[in-house]
Amino acid sequence: MSEKKQLNYVPFGAKQLEAFADAALEMGNFDVAIEGYLQLIAAKSNESRLYVKLGNCYAAQHNTIYALEAYNAALEIEPDNEWAMHYISHVTYYGS
């Protein structure tokens, strides 16, 4: 029987969790990074950079739809977010 274990980041504070998710993203462990960013967004959904990082994870997994949703969420919070605009053009032009 294979059971998917849910990661528990309760001991981490927000800064530590973001650093952990950033490290997971850098190492290519996108599922762990996504889970971390989603937890951070649930706690503080008004930070556009978290949505950009989440979008980068989805783009790396070739999930264009979720990537664009994340980047657009970043733009809803911060309409002049240059990173979100850059990644939207990149994903739109090249695919993820």
KAFEN-V149333 format. One line per field, one symbol per residue. ss: DSSP state (@ for helix, = for strand, . for the rest). A space follows every 10 residues. Layout:
BEGIN
ss=???
END
This chain:
BEGIN
ss=.......... ...@@@@@@@ @@@@@@...@ @@@@@@@@@@ @@@....@@@ @@@@@@@@@@ ...@@@@@@@ @@@@@@@... .@@@@@@@@@ @@@@..
END
